[in-house]
Amino acid sequence: MEFESSNWIKDGVYFYPHLFGGIMITCALLSFSTSYFGKISVPTMPYLFPDLRVFHKNKSAKKRVRVYMDGCFDLMHYGHANALRQAKALGDELVVGVVSDEEIISNKGPPVLSMQERLALVSGLKWVDEVIPNAPYEITEDFMNRLFKEHKIDYIIHGDDPCLLPDGTDAYALAKKVGRYKQIKRTEGVSSTDIVGRILSCMKDAKSDKLFSESSGEVDNLNNTQSSKSQVNGGHISHFLPTSRRIVQFSNGKTGIRIIGAWAKFPSCYIDGAFDLFHAGHVEILKSAKQLGDFLLVGIYADHTVSELRGSHFPLMNLHERSLSVLACRYVDEVIIGAPWEVTKDMITTFNISLVVRGTISEKNPLMNGKSDPYVGSKEYGNFPNA
C-alpha cells in the first residue's frame, strides 16, 4: 500500500501536537456544520489542506506496457517466433507490424509469401496481441509518433542483428534517439536466408538424383539410400541445438499439467503430421482442429517417417525445429515429439484422445507409398472427423 508523503504535517504533529490537534478539530466542526453559517460558503477540509491526501490510499492502477516489434516474417520459422516471445517478455501487450510487400521489395527483394499469408502466420502466434499490416520498413518520425499516440506504444523492439537501410543508415535510429528502443537477442541456427538455402539445396539434390537414376537405369523410390548424400554434402543440415529450456519457453500454461496419471482428466483432440516449413495452411487446420475440443494435442512425425513419405531430401526442418514451430501456434496446447505413424488404440487410451482429426488432403495422399492407414485404430473407436 503506497501513501503520499507530507513533511509539514508530520513536523506539525511532532512539534505542536496541541495546536495542530485544535486546528484539526476546528476544521472538522466547520466542515460538518455549514448550516450554522447560513448561505456563507465554508471551504471543506480537503480544500484547506490538500496534502491531507496522505490519509487516502493511492488507487492509481499500474499502466500496462505495450511494446512494438516489426518484421517481414517471410518463410516464418521458430527464430521469428522466439524473437516475438522475447519481445512479449519486455512488456504486457505485444503489437507486431508486418512490413508491406512494396517495402520488402524496395529494401530486400521480393518476398516468398504474400501479405495475407504472413499476416496469418504472425496472428497465429501465441505471444501476439495485435497486428499492424503494411508497416514501413523504416521507423520514420511520422510512423513513430503514430505508434506512440494511436497505438500507445511504450517501446520499440528489435534484435541485436543490424537492420540497415539501402543508404546504410540504421532503420531504428529515431527510436534509439528518443530512448524508446529495446533490444533482444537473435536466435542462432536459423534465418530466412538459411531456409531458402535448404530449399534450393533440396531441389538441386533431387535433380541430381534423378539424372543419376536415369543414367544408371536404376529405379528411384522414396526409400532409396540416397538420403545420406544430401546429409554428407551438408546442403540443408540444421545448425539448431535443441534444449529442454527452449521447449519449455515455447510451451504454454496448459503444457505440464499432463503428468502421467493425469491424462484421463483432460480429453484431447488429436491431429498429426509433418508440419515442415510451417505455413498459413498449418495455422488454419490447427485452428479448425482446436474448435472441435478444449485441448489440442498435435503429433509431429519423426524425420525418418517424413523421409519415407515425401522423399529422401525431406524434411527441410528437423524434428525439433518443427516441434517449436507448432508449439508457437496459439491453438496448440501440447505436442508429441516424434509421434508414431499409426494412431493405435493404446495411444488413444494413454492420452485420453476423444477425437482424431485430419485434413481432407490427407485422404488422397499420393505419398503414402503403400503404408498402412494410420487411422485404423481411431476409426474403430468412431472418433474420426475431418478438420
C-alpha positions as CSV (number, residue, x, y, z in Angstrom):
1,M,0.0,0.0,0.0
2,E,1.5,3.3,-1.1
3,F,0.8,6.7,0.6
4,E,1.9,10.2,-0.5
5,S,4.2,11.9,2.0
6,S,3.7,15.3,3.6
7,N,6.6,16.5,5.7
8,W,5.0,19.7,7.0
9,I,2.1,17.7,8.5
10,K,4.5,15.3,10.2
11,D,6.5,18.2,11.7
12,G,3.4,20.0,12.9
13,V,2.1,16.9,14.7
14,Y,5.5,16.3,16.3
15,F,6.4,19.8,17.5
16,Y,3.0,21.3,18.1
17,P,0.6,18.5,18.9
18,H,-1.9,20.5,20.9
19,L,-2.1,23.4,18.4
20,F,-2.3,21.1,15.4
21,G,-4.9,19.0,17.1
22,G,-7.0,22.1,17.8
23,I,-6.8,23.2,14.2
24,M,-7.9,19.8,13.0
25,I,-10.9,19.7,15.4
26,T,-12.0,23.2,14.4
27,C,-11.9,22.4,10.7
28,A,-13.9,19.3,11.2
29,L,-16.6,21.1,13.1
30,L,-16.8,23.8,10.4
31,S,-17.0,21.3,7.6
32,F,-19.8,19.3,9.2
33,S,-21.8,22.3,10.4
34,T,-22.0,24.5,7.3
35,S,-25.7,25.1,8.0
36,Y,-24.7,27.3,11.0
37,F,-23.4,29.9,8.7
38,G,-26.5,30.0,6.5
39,K,-25.5,30.9,3.0
40,I,-21.9,31.5,3.8
41,S,-19.7,29.2,1.8
42,V,-17.2,27.4,4.0
43,P,-14.3,25.6,2.4
44,T,-14.1,22.0,3.2
45,M,-11.1,20.2,4.8
46,P,-9.7,18.8,1.6
47,Y,-9.6,22.4,0.1
48,L,-8.0,23.9,3.2
49,F,-5.5,21.0,3.5
50,P,-4.9,19.4,0.1
51,D,-2.0,17.5,1.5
52,L,-4.3,15.5,3.7
53,R,-4.4,13.0,0.9
54,V,-1.8,11.3,2.9
55,F,-4.6,9.5,4.6
56,H,-6.0,8.2,1.3
57,K,-4.8,5.1,-0.4
58,N,-3.2,5.7,-3.8
59,K,-5.5,3.9,-6.1
60,S,-3.8,4.6,-9.4
61,A,-3.7,1.5,-11.5
62,K,-0.5,0.2,-13.0
63,K,-0.2,1.1,-16.6
64,R,0.2,-1.8,-19.0
65,V,3.4,-1.7,-21.0
66,R,2.8,-2.0,-24.8
67,V,5.7,-3.0,-27.0
68,Y,6.1,-3.0,-30.7
69,M,8.2,-5.2,-33.0
70,D,8.1,-5.3,-36.8
71,G,9.5,-7.6,-39.5
72,C,9.0,-9.2,-42.9
73,F,8.2,-12.6,-41.3
74,D,8.7,-14.2,-44.7
75,L,9.1,-18.0,-44.6
76,M,8.3,-17.8,-40.8
77,H,10.4,-20.1,-38.6
78,Y,11.0,-20.7,-34.9
79,G,13.6,-17.9,-34.9
80,H,10.8,-15.4,-35.7
81,A,8.6,-16.9,-33.1
82,N,11.4,-16.8,-30.5
83,A,12.0,-13.1,-31.3
84,L,8.4,-12.3,-30.7
85,R,8.4,-14.4,-27.5
86,Q,11.3,-12.3,-26.2
87,A,9.6,-9.1,-27.2
88,K,6.4,-10.0,-25.3
89,A,8.5,-10.7,-22.2
90,L,9.6,-7.0,-22.2
91,G,6.0,-5.8,-21.8
92,D,2.4,-6.7,-21.2
93,E,1.0,-6.4,-24.7
94,L,2.8,-7.1,-28.0
95,V,1.9,-5.2,-31.2
96,V,3.5,-6.6,-34.3
97,G,4.0,-4.7,-37.6
98,V,4.1,-6.8,-40.7
99,V,6.1,-5.0,-43.4
100,S,4.3,-4.4,-46.7
101,D,5.3,-6.2,-49.9
102,E,6.3,-3.0,-51.5
103,E,8.7,-2.0,-48.7
104,I,10.3,-5.5,-48.7
105,I,10.8,-5.3,-52.5
106,S,12.5,-1.9,-52.1
107,N,14.8,-2.9,-49.3
108,K,15.4,-6.6,-49.6
109,G,13.9,-8.1,-52.7
110,P,10.5,-9.8,-53.5
111,P,9.0,-11.8,-50.6
112,V,8.2,-15.5,-51.0
113,L,4.9,-15.3,-49.1
114,S,2.1,-12.8,-49.7
115,M,1.0,-10.3,-47.1
116,Q,-2.1,-12.3,-46.3
117,E,0.0,-15.5,-45.6
118,R,2.4,-13.6,-43.5
119,L,-0.4,-11.9,-41.5
120,A,-2.0,-15.4,-40.9
121,L,1.3,-16.7,-39.6
122,V,2.0,-13.8,-37.3
123,S,-1.6,-13.6,-36.0
124,G,-1.4,-17.4,-35.2
125,L,1.5,-16.9,-32.7
126,K,0.5,-17.2,-29.0
127,W,2.5,-14.1,-27.9
128,V,1.0,-11.7,-30.4
129,D,-1.9,-9.4,-29.1
130,E,-2.3,-7.1,-32.1
131,V,-1.1,-6.9,-35.7
132,I,-0.5,-3.8,-37.9
133,P,-0.5,-4.8,-41.6
134,N,1.6,-2.9,-44.2
135,A,4.0,-1.5,-41.7
136,P,7.0,0.5,-43.0
137,Y,10.5,-1.0,-43.1
138,E,12.0,2.1,-41.6
139,I,10.8,3.6,-38.3
140,T,10.1,7.2,-39.6
141,E,9.2,10.1,-37.4
142,D,5.6,10.1,-38.6
143,F,5.2,6.4,-38.0
144,M,6.9,6.5,-34.6
145,N,4.5,9.3,-33.5
146,R,1.6,7.2,-34.7
147,L,2.8,4.3,-32.7
148,F,3.2,6.4,-29.6
149,K,-0.1,8.3,-29.9
150,E,-2.6,5.9,-31.7
151,H,-1.3,2.5,-30.5
152,K,0.0,3.7,-27.1
153,I,3.4,2.0,-27.7
154,D,6.0,2.4,-24.9
155,Y,8.9,0.7,-26.5
156,I,10.1,-0.4,-30.0
157,I,11.9,-3.7,-30.0
158,H,14.4,-5.2,-32.4
159,G,17.0,-8.0,-32.5
160,D,20.7,-7.4,-31.9
161,D,21.5,-8.0,-35.6
162,P,21.9,-4.8,-37.6
163,C,19.0,-3.6,-39.7
164,L,20.3,-1.1,-42.3
165,L,18.5,0.8,-45.0
166,P,19.8,0.9,-48.6
167,D,21.8,4.1,-47.8
168,G,23.5,2.3,-44.8
169,T,21.6,4.1,-42.0
170,D,20.0,2.4,-39.0
171,A,16.3,1.7,-39.6
172,Y,15.7,2.2,-35.8
173,A,17.9,5.3,-35.3
174,L,15.0,7.6,-34.3
175,A,13.6,5.1,-31.7
176,K,17.1,4.9,-30.1
177,K,17.4,8.7,-30.1
178,V,14.3,9.3,-28.1
179,G,15.1,6.5,-25.7
180,R,12.2,4.3,-26.6
181,Y,14.2,1.3,-28.0
182,K,14.9,-2.1,-26.5
183,Q,16.9,-4.9,-27.9
184,I,16.6,-8.7,-27.8
185,K,19.0,-11.5,-28.7
186,R,18.8,-13.0,-32.1
187,T,18.1,-16.8,-32.3
188,E,21.1,-18.6,-33.6
189,G,21.0,-21.5,-36.0
190,V,18.2,-20.4,-38.4
191,S,17.3,-17.5,-40.7
192,S,15.1,-16.9,-43.7
193,T,18.2,-17.0,-45.9
194,D,19.1,-20.3,-44.4
195,I,15.6,-21.7,-45.1
196,V,15.9,-20.6,-48.8
197,G,19.3,-22.3,-49.0
198,R,17.8,-25.5,-47.7
199,I,15.0,-25.4,-50.3
200,L,17.5,-24.7,-53.2
201,S,19.8,-27.4,-52.0
202,C,16.9,-29.9,-51.8
203,M,15.9,-29.1,-55.4
204,K,19.5,-29.4,-56.6
205,D,20.0,-32.7,-54.9
206,A,16.7,-34.1,-56.2
207,K,17.6,-33.1,-59.7
208,S,21.0,-34.7,-59.4
209,D,19.5,-37.9,-58.1
210,K,17.0,-38.0,-60.9
211,L,19.8,-37.6,-63.5
212,F,21.8,-40.3,-61.7
213,S,18.8,-42.7,-61.7
214,E,18.1,-42.2,-65.4
215,S,21.7,-42.6,-66.5
216,S,22.3,-45.7,-64.4
217,G,19.0,-47.3,-65.2
218,E,18.2,-47.7,-61.5
219,V,14.7,-47.2,-60.2
220,D,14.5,-44.2,-57.8
221,N,12.0,-44.7,-55.0
222,L,11.0,-43.0,-51.7
223,N,13.1,-45.4,-49.6
224,N,16.4,-45.3,-51.6
225,T,19.7,-44.9,-50.0
226,Q,20.5,-41.5,-51.5
227,S,19.3,-39.8,-48.3
228,S,22.8,-39.9,-47.0
229,K,24.0,-37.9,-50.0
230,S,22.3,-34.6,-49.0
231,Q,23.3,-35.0,-45.4
232,V,27.0,-35.6,-46.3
233,N,27.1,-32.6,-48.6
234,G,25.7,-30.5,-45.7
235,G,23.2,-28.9,-48.1
236,H,20.4,-28.5,-45.5
237,I,21.8,-29.7,-42.3
238,S,20.3,-27.8,-39.4
239,H,22.5,-25.9,-37.0
240,F,19.8,-25.7,-34.4
241,L,20.8,-27.1,-31.0
242,P,17.7,-28.1,-29.1
243,T,17.4,-27.7,-25.4
244,S,14.7,-28.6,-22.9
245,R,14.6,-25.0,-21.8
246,R,13.7,-23.8,-25.2
247,I,10.9,-26.2,-25.5
248,V,9.6,-25.1,-22.1
249,Q,9.8,-21.5,-23.2
250,F,7.6,-22.3,-26.2
251,S,5.1,-24.3,-24.2
252,N,2.0,-22.5,-22.7
253,G,0.4,-22.7,-19.3
254,K,-1.6,-25.9,-20.0
255,T,1.5,-27.8,-21.0
256,G,3.0,-29.6,-18.0
257,I,-0.3,-30.4,-16.2
258,R,-0.4,-33.6,-18.3
259,I,1.7,-35.6,-16.0
260,I,1.5,-39.4,-16.0
261,G,-1.8,-40.5,-14.5
262,A,-3.5,-37.2,-15.1
263,W,-4.3,-37.6,-18.8
264,A,-7.7,-39.0,-18.1
265,K,-8.9,-35.7,-16.6
266,F,-8.3,-33.8,-19.9
267,P,-10.0,-35.3,-23.1
268,S,-7.9,-34.4,-26.1
269,C,-8.4,-33.6,-29.7
270,Y,-5.5,-35.1,-31.7
271,I,-4.1,-34.2,-35.1
272,D,-0.7,-35.3,-36.6
273,G,1.5,-34.5,-39.5
274,A,5.0,-33.5,-40.6
275,F,4.4,-29.7,-40.3
276,D,7.5,-29.0,-42.4
277,L,8.1,-25.3,-43.3
278,F,5.2,-24.2,-41.0
279,H,2.8,-22.1,-43.2
280,A,-0.6,-20.4,-43.2
281,G,-2.3,-23.7,-44.1
282,H,-1.0,-25.3,-41.0
283,V,-2.3,-22.4,-38.9
284,E,-5.8,-22.8,-40.4
285,I,-6.1,-26.5,-39.9
286,L,-4.8,-26.3,-36.3
287,K,-7.4,-23.5,-35.7
288,S,-10.1,-25.7,-37.1
289,A,-9.0,-28.7,-35.0
290,K,-8.9,-26.6,-31.8
291,Q,-12.6,-25.6,-32.4
292,L,-13.5,-29.3,-32.0
293,G,-12.3,-29.6,-28.4
294,D,-10.9,-27.8,-25.4
295,F,-7.4,-29.3,-25.6
296,L,-5.4,-29.8,-28.8
297,L,-2.7,-32.4,-28.9
298,V,-0.5,-32.4,-32.0
299,G,1.6,-35.3,-33.1
300,I,4.8,-34.4,-35.1
301,Y,6.2,-37.2,-37.2
302,A,9.9,-38.2,-36.8
303,D,12.3,-37.2,-39.5
304,H,12.6,-40.8,-40.9
305,T,8.8,-41.0,-41.2
306,V,8.7,-37.8,-43.2
307,S,11.5,-39.0,-45.4
308,E,9.6,-42.2,-46.2
309,L,6.5,-40.2,-47.0
310,R,8.0,-37.4,-49.1
311,G,11.4,-38.5,-50.2
312,S,14.9,-38.7,-49.0
313,H,15.5,-34.9,-49.1
314,F,12.8,-34.2,-46.6
315,P,12.1,-32.8,-44.1
316,L,13.7,-29.4,-44.6
317,M,13.3,-28.6,-40.9
318,N,14.3,-31.3,-38.4
319,L,12.0,-32.7,-35.7
320,H,12.9,-30.2,-33.0
321,E,12.6,-27.2,-35.3
322,R,9.2,-28.4,-36.5
323,S,8.1,-29.0,-32.9
324,L,8.9,-25.4,-31.9
325,S,7.0,-24.0,-34.9
326,V,3.9,-26.0,-33.9
327,L,4.3,-25.2,-30.2
328,A,4.4,-21.4,-31.0
329,C,0.9,-21.6,-32.5
330,R,-1.7,-20.2,-30.2
331,Y,-4.2,-23.0,-30.9
332,V,-1.8,-25.8,-29.8
333,D,-1.8,-27.0,-26.2
334,E,0.7,-29.9,-26.3
335,V,2.8,-31.8,-28.8
336,I,4.1,-35.4,-29.1
337,I,7.6,-35.0,-30.5
338,G,8.3,-37.9,-32.9
339,A,4.8,-39.2,-33.0
340,P,4.2,-42.7,-34.4
341,W,2.7,-43.1,-37.9
342,E,-0.2,-45.1,-36.6
343,V,-2.7,-43.9,-34.1
344,T,-3.1,-47.0,-32.1
345,K,-5.8,-47.9,-29.5
346,D,-3.2,-47.9,-26.8
347,M,-2.2,-44.4,-27.8
348,I,-5.9,-43.2,-27.7
349,T,-6.3,-44.7,-24.2
350,T,-3.0,-43.4,-22.9
351,F,-3.5,-39.8,-24.0
352,N,-7.3,-39.9,-23.5
353,I,-7.9,-38.8,-27.1
354,S,-11.6,-38.1,-27.7
355,L,-11.3,-37.0,-31.3
356,V,-8.7,-37.8,-34.0
357,V,-8.7,-35.1,-36.7
358,R,-7.0,-35.0,-40.1
359,G,-7.1,-32.7,-43.1
360,T,-9.1,-33.6,-46.2
361,I,-5.9,-33.5,-48.3
362,S,-4.5,-36.5,-46.3
363,E,-7.4,-38.7,-47.6
364,K,-5.8,-38.6,-51.1
365,N,-2.2,-38.5,-50.2
366,P,-0.2,-39.9,-53.1
367,L,3.0,-40.2,-51.0
368,M,1.8,-42.9,-48.6
369,N,3.9,-45.4,-50.7
370,G,1.9,-48.4,-49.7
371,K,2.0,-47.6,-46.0
372,S,-1.0,-48.7,-43.9
373,D,-3.8,-46.4,-43.0
374,P,-2.6,-44.7,-39.8
375,Y,-6.1,-44.0,-38.5
376,V,-7.5,-47.6,-38.4
377,G,-7.5,-47.7,-34.6
378,S,-9.3,-44.4,-34.2
379,K,-11.9,-45.3,-36.9
380,E,-12.7,-48.4,-34.9
381,Y,-13.3,-46.1,-31.9
382,G,-15.6,-43.9,-34.0
383,N,-13.9,-40.7,-33.2
384,F,-12.6,-39.6,-36.7
385,P,-13.9,-36.3,-38.1
386,N,-12.2,-34.1,-40.6
387,A,-10.9,-30.7,-39.7
